[in-house]
Amino acid sequence: MEVTQAKRPDFNGSWRLIGVEGDFEEVMADAGVSWVVRKMARGAAYGAGILRQIITQDQDHITIEHCGAPMSGLTDFRIGGGEQKTFREDGKVIIANPTWYGKVLHVEGILEDGTPMQALRRYLNCESEMVIEVTTSTGWVVKRLFKKE
């Protein structure tokens, strides 16, 4: 369902991760993250209070700067522009296909080697809270909650 630009969410701003709902270690394992890195991430509450996303949105063009070690990088794409080469939060190259589903930004795609990436859905709970849902290859859904700074 296509939504007019006036009704689309505005993700512009600086967003800090405040928490995770669900088994984020399962998401990381599904993405191929090593056991050692998963244990370190769990010890750091998966980056809550540390990781930030600085988003610049101009209609359907979005740039996301990922800030906070070890996740640093830049994701850049045009929603509705078909398959596009960009980067994941961990810096890996992906071929993404971002689309709007109502007020939800949905991103599917593949890694550079052809492996399917985990589907992402980004939406606003309210003006100051952003949610990113990640779905693993086995159907687990985990939410990452961000607060606008």
Phi and psi restraints in degrees (value plus and minus 20) as a CYANA .aco file:
   2 GLU   PHI     -98.8   -58.8
   2 GLU   PSI     120.3   160.3
   3 VAL   PHI    -137.0   -97.0
   3 VAL   PSI     118.9   158.9
   4 THR   PHI     -83.1   -43.1
   4 THR   PSI     132.5   172.5
   5 GLN   PHI     -78.5   -38.5
   5 GLN   PSI     -53.1   -13.1
   6 ALA   PHI     -84.4   -44.4
   6 ALA   PSI     -46.8    -6.8
   7 LYS   PHI    -117.2   -77.2
   7 LYS   PSI     -24.6    15.4
   8 ARG   PHI     -92.1   -52.1
   8 ARG   PSI     128.7   168.7
   9 PRO   PHI     -87.7   -47.7
   9 PRO   PSI     131.3   171.3
  10 ASP   PHI    -125.3   -85.3
  10 ASP   PSI      87.0   127.0
  11 PHE   PHI    -111.1   -71.1
  11 PHE   PSI     -18.6    21.4
  12 ASN   PHI     -73.9   -33.9
  12 ASN   PSI     117.7   157.7
  13 GLY   PHI     110.0   150.0
  13 GLY   PSI    -196.0  -156.0
  14 SER   PHI    -123.6   -83.6
  14 SER   PSI     105.8   145.8
  15 TRP   PHI    -142.2  -102.2
  15 TRP   PSI     108.5   148.5
  16 ARG   PHI    -126.8   -86.8
  16 ARG   PSI     114.0   154.0
  17 LEU   PHI     -86.6   -46.6
  17 LEU   PSI     105.1   145.1
  18 ILE   PHI    -130.6   -90.6
  18 ILE   PSI     -34.0     6.0
  19 GLY   PHI     155.1   195.1
  19 GLY   PSI     150.7   190.7
  20 VAL   PHI    -150.0  -110.0
  20 VAL   PSI     115.2   155.2
  21 GLU   PHI    -132.5   -92.5
  21 GLU   PSI      97.9   137.9
  22 GLY   PHI      91.9   131.9
  22 GLY   PSI    -196.0  -156.0
  23 ASP   PHI    -109.8   -69.8
  23 ASP   PSI      67.0   107.0
  24 PHE   PHI     -88.7   -48.7
  24 PHE   PSI     -45.9    -5.9
  25 GLU   PHI     -82.3   -42.3
  25 GLU   PSI     -56.4   -16.4
  26 GLU   PHI     -82.3   -42.3
  26 GLU   PSI     -60.6   -20.6
  27 VAL   PHI     -81.6   -41.6
  27 VAL   PSI     -65.7   -25.7
  28 MET   PHI     -85.4   -45.4
  28 MET   PSI     -62.5   -22.5
  29 ALA   PHI     -82.2   -42.2
  29 ALA   PSI     -63.1   -23.1
  30 ASP   PHI     -82.5   -42.5
  30 ASP   PSI     -50.5   -10.5
  31 ALA   PHI    -104.4   -64.4
  31 ALA   PSI     -21.4    18.6
  32 GLY   PHI      68.6   108.6
  32 GLY   PSI      -4.0    36.0
  33 VAL   PHI     -94.6   -54.6
  33 VAL   PSI     117.5   157.5
  34 SER   PHI     -84.8   -44.8
  34 SER   PSI     137.0   177.0
  35 TRP   PHI     -77.5   -37.5
  35 TRP   PSI     -63.4   -23.4
  36 VAL   PHI     -81.2   -41.2
  36 VAL   PSI     -66.8   -26.8
  37 VAL   PHI     -86.0   -46.0
  37 VAL   PSI     -59.2   -19.2
  38 ARG   PHI     -81.8   -41.8
  38 ARG   PSI     -61.1   -21.1
  39 LYS   PHI     -87.6   -47.6
  39 LYS   PSI     -59.9   -19.9
  40 MET   PHI     -84.5   -44.5
  40 MET   PSI     -61.9   -21.9
  41 ALA   PHI     -82.8   -42.8
  41 ALA   PSI     -62.1   -22.1
  42 ARG   PHI     -82.2   -42.2
  42 ARG   PSI     -60.7   -20.7
  43 GLY   PHI     -83.4   -43.4
  43 GLY   PSI     -43.8    -3.8
  44 ALA   PHI    -122.7   -82.7
  44 ALA   PSI       2.5    42.5
  45 ALA   PHI      33.5    73.5
  45 ALA   PSI      14.7    54.7
  46 TYR   PHI      37.0    77.0
  46 TYR   PSI       5.7    45.7
  47 GLY   PHI      71.9   111.9
  47 GLY   PSI     -14.4    25.6
  48 ALA   PHI     -77.3   -37.3
  48 ALA   PSI     109.8   149.8
  49 GLY   PHI      64.7   104.7
  49 GLY   PSI     -31.9     8.1
  50 ILE   PHI    -132.0   -92.0
  50 ILE   PSI     -70.2   -30.2
  51 LEU   PHI     -93.5   -53.5
  51 LEU   PSI     121.0   161.0
  52 ARG   PHI    -152.9  -112.9
  52 ARG   PSI     133.2   173.2
  53 GLN   PHI    -146.1  -106.1
  53 GLN   PSI     103.3   143.3
  54 ILE   PHI    -123.7   -83.7
  54 ILE   PSI      94.7   134.7
  55 ILE   PHI    -130.9   -90.9
  55 ILE   PSI     111.6   151.6
  56 THR   PHI    -136.4   -96.4
  56 THR   PSI     101.4   141.4
  57 GLN   PHI    -146.2  -106.2
  57 GLN   PSI     104.5   144.5
  58 ASP   PHI    -143.6  -103.6
  58 ASP   PSI      75.3   115.3
  59 GLN   PHI      35.7    75.7
  59 GLN   PSI    -128.8   -88.8
  60 ASP   PHI    -118.7   -78.7
  60 ASP   PSI     -13.1    26.9
  61 HIS   PHI    -121.5   -81.5
  61 HIS   PSI     104.1   144.1
  62 ILE   PHI    -147.4  -107.4
  62 ILE   PSI     115.1   155.1
  63 THR   PHI    -141.8  -101.8
  63 THR   PSI     109.5   149.5
  64 ILE   PHI    -141.9  -101.9
  64 ILE   PSI      96.1   136.1
  65 GLU   PHI    -114.8   -74.8
  65 GLU   PSI      99.8   139.8
  66 HIS   PHI    -113.5   -73.5
  66 HIS   PSI     101.8   141.8
  67 CYS   PHI    -142.4  -102.4
  67 CYS   PSI     115.0   155.0
  68 GLY   PHI     102.7   142.7
  68 GLY   PSI      97.8   137.8
  69 ALA   PHI     -80.0   -40.0
  69 ALA   PSI     125.1   165.1
  70 PRO   PHI    -106.2   -66.2
  70 PRO   PSI     -21.0    19.0
  71 MET   PHI    -107.1   -67.1
  71 MET   PSI      88.0   128.0
  72 SER   PHI    -164.2  -124.2
  72 SER   PSI     114.7   154.7
  73 GLY   PHI     148.3   188.3
  73 GLY   PSI    -193.8  -153.8
  74 LEU   PHI    -156.0  -116.0
  74 LEU   PSI     105.6   145.6
  75 THR   PHI    -128.8   -88.8
  75 THR   PSI     113.9   153.9
  76 ASP   PHI    -163.2  -123.2
  76 ASP   PSI     105.5   145.5
  77 PHE   PHI    -179.4  -139.4
  77 PHE   PSI     146.0   186.0
  78 ARG   PHI    -131.8   -91.8
  78 ARG   PSI     100.0   140.0
  79 ILE   PHI     -88.6   -48.6
  79 ILE   PSI     110.4   150.4
  80 GLY   PHI      64.2   104.2
  80 GLY   PSI     -14.9    25.1
  81 GLY   PHI    -110.8   -70.8
  81 GLY   PSI      -9.5    30.5
  82 GLY   PHI      57.3    97.3
  82 GLY   PSI    -182.8  -142.8
  83 GLU   PHI     -89.6   -49.6
  83 GLU   PSI     113.9   153.9
  84 GLN   PHI    -162.3  -122.3
  84 GLN   PSI     122.9   162.9
  85 LYS   PHI    -103.1   -63.1
  85 LYS   PSI     108.5   148.5
  86 THR   PHI    -173.1  -133.1
  86 THR   PSI    -181.8  -141.8
  87 PHE   PHI    -146.0  -106.0
  87 PHE   PSI     125.1   165.1
  88 ARG   PHI     -99.5   -59.5
  88 ARG   PSI     151.0   191.0
  89 GLU   PHI     -76.9   -36.9
  89 GLU   PSI     -52.5   -12.5
  90 ASP   PHI    -108.4   -68.4
  90 ASP   PSI     -13.6    26.4
  91 GLY   PHI      70.9   110.9
  91 GLY   PSI     -25.1    14.9
  92 LYS   PHI     -92.7   -52.7
  92 LYS   PSI     122.2   162.2
  93 VAL   PHI     -92.1   -52.1
  93 VAL   PSI     115.3   155.3
  94 ILE   PHI    -152.3  -112.3
  94 ILE   PSI     137.3   177.3
  95 ILE   PHI    -127.8   -87.8
  95 ILE   PSI      84.7   124.7
  96 ALA   PHI    -123.3   -83.3
  96 ALA   PSI     132.1   172.1
  97 ASN   PHI    -148.8  -108.8
  97 ASN   PSI      66.1   106.1
  98 PRO   PHI    -102.9   -62.9
  98 PRO   PSI     115.4   155.4
  99 THR   PHI    -162.1  -122.1
  99 THR   PSI     137.2   177.2
 100 TRP   PHI    -110.7   -70.7
 100 TRP   PSI     113.8   153.8
 101 TYR   PHI    -143.4  -103.4
 101 TYR   PSI      77.0   117.0
 102 GLY   PHI      43.3    83.3
 102 GLY   PSI    -145.5  -105.5
 103 LYS   PHI    -117.8   -77.8
 103 LYS   PSI      -1.2    38.8
 104 VAL   PHI    -133.7   -93.7
 104 VAL   PSI     109.9   149.9
 105 LEU   PHI    -106.7   -66.7
 105 LEU   PSI      98.4   138.4
 106 HIS   PHI    -132.0   -92.0
 106 HIS   PSI     108.4   148.4
 107 VAL   PHI    -146.3  -106.3
 107 VAL   PSI      99.4   139.4
 108 GLU   PHI    -140.2  -100.2
 108 GLU   PSI     145.1   185.1
 109 GLY   PHI     147.5   187.5
 109 GLY   PSI    -184.0  -144.0
 110 ILE   PHI    -154.9  -114.9
 110 ILE   PSI     136.4   176.4
 111 LEU   PHI     -94.5   -54.5
 111 LEU   PSI     147.4   187.4
 112 GLU   PHI     -77.6   -37.6
 112 GLU   PSI     -49.4    -9.4
 113 ASP   PHI    -105.2   -65.2
 113 ASP   PSI     -17.3    22.7
 114 GLY   PHI      76.0   116.0
 114 GLY   PSI     -25.9    14.1
 115 THR   PHI     -89.5   -49.5
 115 THR   PSI     112.8   152.8
 116 PRO   PHI     -81.6   -41.6
 116 PRO   PSI     119.2   159.2
 117 MET   PHI    -111.7   -71.7
 117 MET   PSI     142.7   182.7
 118 GLN   PHI     -90.3   -50.3
 118 GLN   PSI     115.9   155.9
 119 ALA   PHI     -89.2   -49.2
 119 ALA   PSI     119.9   159.9
 120 LEU   PHI    -141.2  -101.2
 120 LEU   PSI     121.7   161.7
 121 ARG   PHI    -148.4  -108.4
 121 ARG   PSI     107.7   147.7
 122 ARG   PHI    -139.6   -99.6
 122 ARG   PSI     110.6   150.6
 123 TYR   PHI    -174.5  -134.5
 123 TYR   PSI     148.3   188.3
 124 LEU   PHI    -123.0   -83.0
 124 LEU   PSI     111.5   151.5
 125 ASN   PHI     -98.6   -58.6
 125 ASN   PSI     -58.7   -18.7
 126 CYS   PHI    -174.8  -134.8
 126 CYS   PSI    -198.0  -158.0
 127 GLU   PHI     -78.7   -38.7
 127 GLU   PSI     -49.3    -9.3
 128 SER   PHI    -130.3   -90.3
 128 SER   PSI     -10.9    29.1
 129 GLU   PHI    -153.2  -113.2
 129 GLU   PSI     103.8   143.8
 130 MET   PHI    -131.8   -91.8
 130 MET   PSI     120.8   160.8
 131 VAL   PHI    -139.5   -99.5
 131 VAL   PSI     115.7   155.7
 132 ILE   PHI    -139.4   -99.4
 132 ILE   PSI      96.3   136.3
 133 GLU   PHI    -116.9   -76.9
 133 GLU   PSI     113.9   153.9
 134 VAL   PHI    -137.6   -97.6
 134 VAL   PSI     113.5   153.5
 135 THR   PHI    -134.9   -94.9
 135 THR   PSI     104.5   144.5
 136 THR   PHI     -97.0   -57.0
 136 THR   PSI     152.7   192.7
 137 SER   PHI     -86.0   -46.0
 137 SER   PSI     -39.3     0.7
 138 THR   PHI    -118.6   -78.6
 138 THR   PSI     -15.3    24.7
 139 GLY   PHI      76.2   116.2
 139 GLY   PSI     -21.3    18.7
 140 TRP   PHI     -84.6   -44.6
 140 TRP   PSI     118.2   158.2
 141 VAL   PHI    -137.7   -97.7
 141 VAL   PSI     107.5   147.5
 142 VAL   PHI    -145.6  -105.6
 142 VAL   PSI     120.9   160.9
 143 LYS   PHI    -129.2   -89.2
 143 LYS   PSI     116.4   156.4
 144 ARG   PHI    -130.3   -90.3
 144 ARG   PSI     107.4   147.4
 145 LEU   PHI    -125.5   -85.5
 145 LEU   PSI     109.2   149.2
 146 PHE   PHI    -141.6  -101.6
 146 PHE   PSI     123.2   163.2
 147 LYS   PHI    -133.3   -93.3
 147 LYS   PSI     117.1   157.1
 148 LYS   PHI     -90.4   -50.4
 148 LYS   PSI     114.7   154.7
